[in-house]
Amino acid sequence: MKFIKNDKIKFAIVAVIYLLWTIWVGNYWLLLGLPIIFDMYITKKVNWTFWKKREGKNSKAVEWLDAIIFAVIAVTLINIYLFQNYKIPTGSMEKSLLIGDHLFVSKVSYGPRIPNTPIAFPFSQHTLPFTKSTPSFLEWIKWPYKRIAGLGEVKNGDPVVFNFPEGDTVIIEQSNSSYYAIVRQNAYYLMDKDRADGVELKSEAQYTNIARNLIKKNYHVVSRPVDRTDNYIKRCVAIHGDKFQVKDGMVYINDKMQDKPENLQFIYFITTNGTPLNSSSLSKMGIYKSDVMNIGGGRYQIPLTDANAKKLKELSYVVSVERYISQPEFNPDIFPHSADYGWSLDNFGPFVIPEKDATVELNTTNLCLYKRLIETYENNKLEVKDSTIFINGEVAKSYTFKMDYFFMMGDNRHMSLDSRYWGLVPMDHVVGKPLFIWLSLDKEKSFPSNIRWNRMFMSAK
């Protein structure tokens, strides 16, 4: 113990840890911190912990303040570089990950990112506690994207936590919805209204601009940097370079059908002989009351795993159990939001996921697949004039990508807002990999029966 209390030994330990951290981060300006560490432990010329006395006993309040400051700094560094807690807020990953699961998310699995906005209120993602719209971060200092070396790379089938790609612009009054989806919906509403009124139709871009201006006029619209957008969790079903397609709900990579996640769910229509479904039986299957939609005439709509669908078929009063499959047709809500691509939730693609240094040919038809990547994620000025594409003022017939991209989908396939709606996830949005569940609380039960003991420390798959 005396050995550990020696100031020179303390300095040596802290200095070695600090040097290793500096090498890992790769920013050697941090070496300027070594004289400060030397002074803290050896020369002691400056009282770096100015809130407490160096000699003599401090008050209880000062001791508490010192403990809180240390805890905030330590936890903040841990959250940035090592791991972070994440709570499952929605059912998009049911039944693989449940609403109320608290996850241990590893930042080192794919390499931690240096924060884009380092000046922020501790433990808040984008909004100050007890406020609706006050940002919890300052943009006085903005650092470019940089990822430190990690233990591995994102692989097919990995559950991944990432920053919501369309979260860069948010309508405060409708923060749970995508700003871009709301703009599209309003643009199509205006177009349909003009069509019904017999008014000469404008271009799609004009309707989009009108919708955007109306939203800006009537709502509070804010922008957020990448690291301050909401955190989402989905499964990576395709990585950069993959030829990706969904056929009748099944994922194909390079024309080969992939294995299904164990607890994959689809919407099923259940028909009974008139006998209501037994809520107790559904509860034993892990089916929430809120997931059961009674559509009348002894028919129900429920998201089910293959196992639960089989169990329902075996009930004597169930006449049929049929999986819903969405057919290919143009849907403005489905990526890439173009009538040239009639894709659906269950029939999507094919197309190749862009990867760093790969070049793609561009034309006015396929531009919708890559427009947001080129313009927003890779910071280029993109324009189309008289059917000619311009990037940064120059005619562009092709484009070479600067980043890798991923396609993310929820395991609750018909109940997940994922890449099928808002497109690809860039590498600079990837946060980390969930490793295990350290706490799980059932939203439909009260304490202590709401604790799912069987899920404690279960691997996140």
C-alpha positions as CSV (number, residue, x, y, z in Angstrom):
1,M,0.0,0.0,0.0
2,K,2.9,2.4,0.8
3,F,4.3,1.6,-2.6
4,I,1.0,2.7,-4.3
5,K,0.8,5.9,-2.2
6,N,4.3,7.1,-3.3
7,D,3.8,10.2,-5.5
8,K,6.5,9.2,-8.0
9,I,4.9,5.8,-8.5
10,K,1.5,7.4,-8.9
11,F,2.9,9.8,-11.5
12,A,4.6,6.9,-13.4
13,I,1.4,4.9,-13.5
14,V,-0.8,7.8,-14.6
15,A,1.8,9.0,-17.1
16,V,2.1,5.6,-18.8
17,I,-1.7,5.3,-19.0
18,Y,-1.9,8.8,-20.5
19,L,0.8,8.0,-23.0
20,L,-0.9,4.8,-24.1
21,W,-4.2,6.7,-24.5
22,T,-2.4,9.5,-26.5
23,I,-0.9,6.9,-28.9
24,W,-4.4,5.2,-29.2
25,V,-6.1,8.5,-30.0
26,G,-3.3,9.5,-32.3
27,N,-3.3,13.2,-31.4
28,Y,0.2,14.0,-30.1
29,W,-0.8,17.5,-29.1
30,L,-2.2,15.7,-26.0
31,L,1.5,15.3,-24.9
32,L,1.2,18.8,-23.7
33,G,-0.8,17.4,-20.8
34,L,2.2,15.5,-19.4
35,P,3.7,18.7,-17.7
36,I,0.3,19.1,-16.0
37,I,0.3,15.5,-14.7
38,F,3.9,16.0,-13.6
39,D,2.9,19.1,-11.6
40,M,-0.1,17.4,-10.1
41,Y,1.9,14.6,-8.6
42,I,5.5,15.9,-8.3
43,T,6.1,19.7,-8.3
44,K,2.6,20.7,-7.1
45,K,3.0,24.3,-8.1
46,V,-0.6,24.8,-9.2
47,N,-3.7,23.6,-7.4
48,W,-5.5,22.0,-10.3
49,T,-8.4,21.0,-8.1
50,F,-9.0,24.6,-7.1
51,W,-12.4,23.8,-5.5
52,K,-10.7,22.1,-2.5
53,K,-7.9,22.9,-0.1
54,R,-4.6,21.1,-0.6
55,E,-3.8,21.1,3.1
56,G,-6.2,20.5,6.0
57,K,-9.6,19.0,6.1
58,N,-12.3,20.0,3.6
59,S,-16.0,20.3,4.4
60,K,-18.4,17.5,3.5
61,A,-19.9,19.7,0.7
62,V,-16.5,20.1,-0.9
63,E,-15.8,16.4,-0.6
64,W,-19.1,15.6,-2.3
65,L,-18.3,18.2,-5.0
66,D,-14.9,16.6,-5.5
67,A,-16.4,13.1,-5.8
68,I,-19.1,14.3,-8.3
69,I,-16.6,16.1,-10.5
70,F,-14.4,13.0,-10.6
71,A,-17.3,10.7,-11.3
72,V,-18.6,13.0,-14.1
73,I,-15.2,13.1,-15.8
74,A,-14.5,9.4,-15.4
75,V,-17.9,8.3,-16.7
76,T,-17.8,10.8,-19.6
77,L,-14.4,9.4,-20.7
78,I,-15.7,5.8,-20.3
79,N,-18.8,6.6,-22.4
80,I,-16.7,8.2,-25.1
81,Y,-13.9,5.6,-25.4
82,L,-15.0,2.3,-23.8
83,F,-18.7,1.6,-23.4
84,Q,-22.1,3.1,-22.9
85,N,-25.5,2.1,-21.6
86,Y,-28.4,2.0,-24.2
87,K,-32.1,1.3,-23.5
88,I,-34.3,-0.3,-26.1
89,P,-37.2,2.3,-26.5
90,T,-39.2,0.6,-29.3
91,G,-40.2,-2.8,-30.6
92,S,-38.2,-2.7,-33.9
93,M,-35.8,-5.5,-32.7
94,E,-38.5,-7.7,-31.1
95,K,-38.1,-10.5,-30.1
96,S,-34.3,-10.5,-30.4
97,L,-34.1,-7.4,-28.2
98,L,-37.1,-6.4,-26.1
99,I,-38.5,-3.0,-25.2
100,G,-37.0,-2.2,-21.8
101,D,-33.7,-4.1,-22.4
102,H,-30.7,-2.1,-21.1
103,L,-27.6,-2.9,-23.1
104,F,-23.9,-2.7,-22.5
105,V,-22.7,-1.1,-25.8
106,S,-19.0,-1.5,-26.6
107,K,-17.3,1.5,-28.3
108,V,-14.1,-0.4,-28.8
109,S,-15.7,-3.2,-30.9
110,Y,-15.6,-0.9,-34.0
111,G,-13.4,1.8,-32.6
112,P,-14.6,4.8,-30.6
113,R,-15.2,8.2,-32.3
114,I,-13.7,11.5,-31.2
115,P,-16.7,13.7,-30.4
116,N,-17.7,16.2,-33.1
117,T,-19.0,18.5,-30.4
118,P,-16.8,18.0,-27.3
119,I,-18.4,20.8,-25.2
120,A,-21.7,19.4,-23.9
121,F,-23.8,18.9,-20.8
122,P,-22.8,15.5,-19.3
123,F,-24.9,12.4,-20.0
124,S,-27.4,14.1,-22.4
125,Q,-27.6,13.3,-26.1
126,H,-28.9,16.5,-27.7
127,T,-31.4,18.3,-25.3
128,L,-30.8,19.8,-21.9
129,P,-32.8,17.9,-19.1
130,F,-36.2,19.4,-18.3
131,T,-36.3,21.4,-21.5
132,K,-38.0,20.6,-24.9
133,S,-35.6,22.2,-27.3
134,T,-32.6,23.7,-25.6
135,P,-29.4,22.1,-27.1
136,S,-27.2,20.3,-24.5
137,F,-24.1,21.0,-26.7
138,L,-22.2,24.0,-27.9
139,E,-20.7,24.2,-31.4
140,W,-18.0,26.7,-30.5
141,I,-15.5,23.8,-31.1
142,K,-16.4,21.3,-33.9
143,W,-14.0,18.5,-34.6
144,P,-14.0,16.5,-37.9
145,Y,-14.9,12.8,-37.9
146,K,-12.1,10.6,-36.6
147,R,-12.4,7.0,-35.5
148,I,-9.8,5.4,-33.3
149,A,-8.6,1.8,-34.0
150,G,-11.0,-0.8,-32.6
151,L,-11.1,-4.5,-32.2
152,G,-12.9,-5.3,-35.4
153,E,-15.3,-4.2,-38.2
154,V,-19.0,-4.2,-38.7
155,K,-20.1,-7.6,-40.0
156,N,-23.2,-9.0,-41.6
157,G,-25.7,-9.9,-38.9
158,D,-24.2,-7.7,-36.2
159,P,-26.6,-5.7,-34.0
160,V,-25.3,-2.2,-34.3
161,V,-26.0,1.1,-32.4
162,F,-25.7,4.1,-34.6
163,N,-26.7,7.8,-34.9
164,F,-30.0,8.2,-36.8
165,P,-28.9,9.3,-40.3
166,E,-32.0,11.5,-40.9
167,G,-31.6,13.1,-37.4
168,D,-29.5,16.0,-38.7
169,T,-32.7,18.0,-39.0
170,V,-35.6,17.8,-36.5
171,I,-39.0,19.3,-36.0
172,I,-39.1,19.9,-32.3
173,E,-42.9,19.5,-32.1
174,Q,-42.7,16.1,-34.0
175,S,-39.2,14.9,-32.9
176,N,-40.2,11.2,-33.0
177,S,-40.7,11.4,-36.8
178,S,-38.2,12.0,-39.6
179,Y,-38.2,15.6,-40.8
180,Y,-37.5,14.4,-44.4
181,A,-40.5,12.0,-44.2
182,I,-42.7,14.8,-43.1
183,V,-41.5,17.0,-45.9
184,R,-42.2,14.3,-48.4
185,Q,-45.7,13.6,-47.1
186,N,-46.6,17.3,-47.2
187,A,-45.2,17.6,-50.7
188,Y,-47.2,14.7,-52.0
189,Y,-50.3,16.1,-50.2
190,L,-49.9,19.4,-52.0
191,M,-49.4,17.6,-55.3
192,D,-52.5,15.5,-54.8
193,K,-54.5,18.6,-53.9
194,D,-53.5,20.4,-57.0
195,R,-54.3,17.3,-59.1
196,A,-57.7,17.1,-57.5
197,D,-58.3,20.9,-58.1
198,G,-57.3,20.7,-61.7
199,V,-54.3,23.0,-61.1
200,E,-51.3,22.6,-63.4
201,L,-48.8,20.4,-61.6
202,K,-45.4,21.8,-60.5
203,S,-42.2,19.7,-60.4
204,E,-41.5,17.4,-57.5
205,A,-38.6,19.7,-56.4
206,Q,-41.0,22.7,-56.3
207,Y,-43.5,20.9,-54.1
208,T,-40.7,19.8,-51.8
209,N,-39.5,23.4,-51.4
210,I,-43.0,24.6,-50.7
211,A,-43.5,21.9,-48.1
212,R,-40.1,22.7,-46.5
213,N,-40.9,26.4,-46.3
214,L,-44.4,25.7,-44.8
215,I,-42.9,23.5,-42.1
216,K,-40.2,26.0,-41.3
217,K,-42.9,28.7,-41.0
218,N,-45.2,26.7,-38.7
219,Y,-42.8,24.7,-36.6
220,H,-39.5,25.0,-34.8
221,V,-36.9,23.2,-37.0
222,V,-33.3,22.6,-35.6
223,S,-30.2,21.0,-37.0
224,R,-27.9,18.6,-35.1
225,P,-24.4,17.3,-35.7
226,V,-23.8,13.6,-36.3
227,D,-22.8,12.7,-32.8
228,R,-25.9,14.5,-31.3
229,T,-28.6,12.8,-33.3
230,D,-30.7,10.1,-31.7
231,N,-29.2,6.6,-31.1
232,Y,-30.8,3.8,-33.0
233,I,-30.2,0.0,-32.9
234,K,-30.8,-2.3,-35.8
235,R,-29.2,-5.4,-37.4
236,C,-26.6,-4.9,-40.1
237,V,-28.0,-7.1,-42.9
238,A,-25.6,-5.8,-45.6
239,I,-22.1,-4.2,-45.5
240,H,-20.3,-2.1,-48.1
241,G,-19.6,-4.0,-51.3
242,D,-22.6,-6.4,-50.9
243,K,-25.2,-6.9,-53.6
244,F,-28.3,-6.6,-51.4
245,Q,-31.9,-7.7,-52.1
246,V,-35.0,-8.6,-50.2
247,K,-37.4,-11.2,-51.8
248,D,-40.7,-11.9,-50.0
249,G,-39.1,-10.8,-46.8
250,M,-36.0,-12.9,-47.1
251,V,-32.6,-11.2,-47.3
252,Y,-30.2,-12.1,-50.1
253,I,-26.5,-11.2,-50.2
254,N,-24.8,-11.7,-53.5
255,D,-27.8,-13.7,-54.7
256,K,-27.5,-16.1,-51.7
257,M,-30.4,-16.2,-49.2
258,Q,-29.1,-15.5,-45.7
259,D,-29.9,-17.3,-42.5
260,K,-32.8,-15.7,-40.6
261,P,-32.2,-14.3,-37.1
262,E,-33.6,-16.7,-34.5
263,N,-36.4,-14.4,-33.3
264,L,-37.2,-12.7,-36.6
265,Q,-40.8,-11.4,-36.7
266,F,-43.3,-10.6,-39.5
267,I,-46.9,-9.4,-39.5
268,Y,-49.4,-12.3,-39.5
269,F,-53.1,-12.3,-40.0
270,I,-54.9,-14.7,-37.7
271,T,-58.4,-15.9,-38.3
272,T,-60.4,-17.7,-35.6
273,N,-63.8,-19.4,-35.6
274,G,-65.2,-16.4,-33.7
275,T,-63.6,-17.3,-30.4
276,P,-61.4,-14.4,-29.1
277,L,-57.7,-15.0,-28.8
278,N,-56.8,-15.9,-25.2
279,S,-54.7,-13.0,-23.7
280,S,-53.1,-15.4,-21.2
281,S,-51.9,-17.7,-23.9
282,L,-50.5,-14.7,-25.9
283,S,-48.7,-13.4,-22.8
284,K,-47.0,-16.8,-22.3
285,M,-45.7,-16.5,-25.8
286,G,-44.2,-13.1,-25.0
287,I,-46.8,-11.3,-27.1
288,Y,-47.7,-7.8,-25.8
289,K,-51.3,-6.7,-25.6
290,S,-50.4,-3.6,-27.5
291,D,-49.1,-5.7,-30.4
292,V,-52.5,-7.4,-30.9
293,M,-54.8,-5.6,-33.4
294,N,-58.4,-6.9,-33.6
295,I,-59.5,-6.1,-37.1
296,G,-63.0,-7.6,-36.7
297,G,-64.8,-10.7,-37.9
298,G,-62.5,-13.0,-35.8
299,R,-59.4,-11.6,-37.5
300,Y,-56.3,-10.3,-35.8
301,Q,-53.1,-8.7,-36.9
302,I,-50.0,-9.6,-34.8
303,P,-46.2,-9.5,-35.3
304,L,-45.0,-13.1,-34.8
305,T,-41.9,-15.3,-34.8
306,D,-42.0,-18.5,-36.7
307,A,-42.3,-20.4,-33.4
308,N,-45.2,-18.3,-32.2
309,A,-47.0,-18.6,-35.6
310,K,-46.7,-22.4,-35.3
311,K,-48.1,-22.3,-31.7
312,L,-51.1,-20.3,-32.8
313,K,-51.8,-22.6,-35.7
314,E,-52.1,-25.5,-33.2
315,L,-54.9,-23.8,-31.2
316,S,-58.2,-25.6,-31.9
317,Y,-60.2,-22.4,-32.5
318,V,-57.7,-20.8,-35.0
319,V,-58.7,-21.3,-38.6
320,S,-55.7,-19.8,-40.4
321,V,-52.4,-18.0,-39.8
322,E,-51.1,-16.2,-42.8
323,R,-47.9,-14.1,-43.2
324,Y,-48.3,-10.7,-44.8
325,I,-46.0,-10.0,-47.7
326,S,-45.9,-6.5,-49.2
327,Q,-45.8,-6.6,-53.0
328,P,-43.5,-4.4,-55.2
329,E,-45.1,-1.0,-55.9
330,F,-44.1,2.7,-55.7
331,N,-44.4,4.0,-52.1
332,P,-43.1,7.5,-51.5
333,D,-42.2,6.5,-47.9
334,I,-39.9,3.7,-49.1
335,F,-36.3,4.4,-50.1
336,P,-35.2,5.8,-52.6
337,H,-38.6,7.6,-52.7
338,S,-38.7,7.5,-56.5
339,A,-41.3,6.2,-58.9
340,D,-38.4,4.6,-60.9
341,Y,-38.0,2.1,-58.0
342,G,-41.1,0.3,-57.0
343,W,-39.7,-1.3,-53.9
344,S,-41.5,-2.5,-50.7
345,L,-40.7,-3.7,-47.2
346,D,-40.6,-7.3,-48.4
347,N,-39.4,-6.8,-51.9
348,F,-36.5,-4.4,-52.0
349,G,-33.5,-4.0,-54.4
350,P,-31.3,-5.3,-55.8
351,F,-28.5,-2.8,-55.5
352,V,-24.8,-2.7,-54.4
353,I,-24.0,-1.1,-51.0
354,P,-21.4,1.7,-51.6
355,E,-17.9,1.3,-50.2
356,K,-15.0,3.6,-49.8
357,D,-13.0,4.3,-53.0
358,A,-15.6,2.5,-55.1
359,T,-16.9,4.3,-58.2
360,V,-20.5,4.3,-59.4
361,E,-21.9,5.5,-62.7
362,L,-24.4,8.3,-62.2
363,N,-27.5,9.2,-64.2
364,T,-30.8,11.0,-63.4
365,T,-32.5,7.7,-62.7
366,N,-30.1,6.1,-60.2
367,L,-29.1,9.5,-58.6
368,C,-31.9,9.1,-56.0
369,L,-30.0,6.1,-54.5
370,Y,-26.9,8.2,-53.9
371,K,-28.0,11.8,-53.6
372,R,-28.0,12.0,-49.8
373,L,-24.7,10.2,-49.6
374,I,-23.0,12.5,-52.0
375,E,-24.6,15.7,-50.8
376,T,-25.1,15.3,-47.0
377,Y,-22.8,12.6,-45.7
378,E,-19.8,13.4,-48.0
379,N,-20.4,17.2,-48.1
380,N,-20.6,17.9,-51.8
381,K,-22.7,20.5,-53.7
382,L,-24.9,18.5,-56.0
383,E,-27.1,20.0,-58.7
384,V,-29.1,18.8,-61.6
385,K,-29.6,21.2,-64.6
386,D,-31.3,20.1,-67.7
387,S,-30.8,16.5,-66.9
388,T,-27.1,17.0,-66.3
389,I,-25.6,16.2,-62.9
390,F,-23.1,18.7,-61.4
391,I,-21.0,17.9,-58.3
392,N,-19.1,20.9,-56.9
393,G,-19.8,22.8,-60.1
394,E,-18.4,20.2,-62.5
395,V,-20.3,17.8,-64.7
396,A,-20.4,14.4,-63.0
397,K,-21.1,11.1,-64.8
398,S,-19.7,9.0,-61.9
399,Y,-18.8,9.4,-58.3
400,T,-16.2,7.8,-56.0
401,F,-17.3,7.3,-52.4
402,K,-15.3,8.6,-49.4
403,M,-16.9,6.3,-46.8
404,D,-18.2,2.8,-46.3
405,Y,-22.0,2.3,-45.9
406,F,-24.3,-0.2,-44.3
407,F,-27.9,-1.4,-44.7
408,M,-29.7,-1.8,-41.3
409,M,-33.0,-3.6,-40.6
410,G,-35.0,-4.3,-37.5
411,D,-35.8,-8.0,-36.6
412,N,-39.4,-7.0,-36.3
413,R,-39.5,-6.6,-40.0
414,H,-42.9,-5.0,-40.6
415,M,-42.7,-2.8,-37.5
416,S,-39.3,-1.2,-37.9
417,L,-38.4,2.1,-39.4
418,D,-35.0,1.3,-40.9
419,S,-32.9,1.6,-44.0
420,R,-35.9,0.5,-46.1
421,Y,-37.4,3.9,-45.2
422,W,-34.4,6.3,-44.8
423,G,-31.5,4.6,-46.7
424,L,-28.0,3.7,-45.8
425,V,-26.0,4.3,-42.6
426,P,-22.5,5.9,-43.1
427,M,-19.5,4.6,-41.2
428,D,-19.1,7.9,-39.4
429,H,-22.6,7.3,-37.8
430,V,-21.7,3.9,-36.3
431,V,-21.5,4.2,-32.4
432,G,-20.8,0.7,-31.2
433,K,-21.8,-3.0,-30.7
434,P,-24.2,-4.2,-28.0
435,L,-22.6,-7.0,-26.1
436,F,-25.0,-8.1,-23.4
437,I,-28.2,-7.1,-21.5
438,W,-27.5,-6.0,-18.0
439,L,-31.1,-5.2,-17.1
440,S,-34.5,-5.8,-18.6
441,L,-37.9,-4.3,-17.6
442,D,-41.3,-5.4,-18.9
443,K,-43.3,-2.3,-19.8
444,E,-46.6,-4.1,-19.2
445,K,-45.9,-5.2,-15.6
446,S,-45.3,-3.4,-12.3
447,F,-42.3,-3.7,-10.0
448,P,-40.9,-6.2,-9.1
449,S,-42.6,-8.6,-11.5
450,N,-41.5,-6.4,-14.4
451,I,-37.9,-7.5,-14.0
452,R,-37.0,-10.1,-16.6
453,W,-34.5,-12.1,-14.5
454,N,-34.0,-14.6,-17.3
455,R,-32.6,-11.9,-19.6
456,M,-30.0,-10.5,-17.1
457,F,-26.5,-10.7,-18.7
458,M,-27.9,-12.4,-21.8
459,S,-25.7,-11.9,-24.9
460,A,-27.2,-9.4,-27.3
461,K,-27.5,-11.3,-30.6
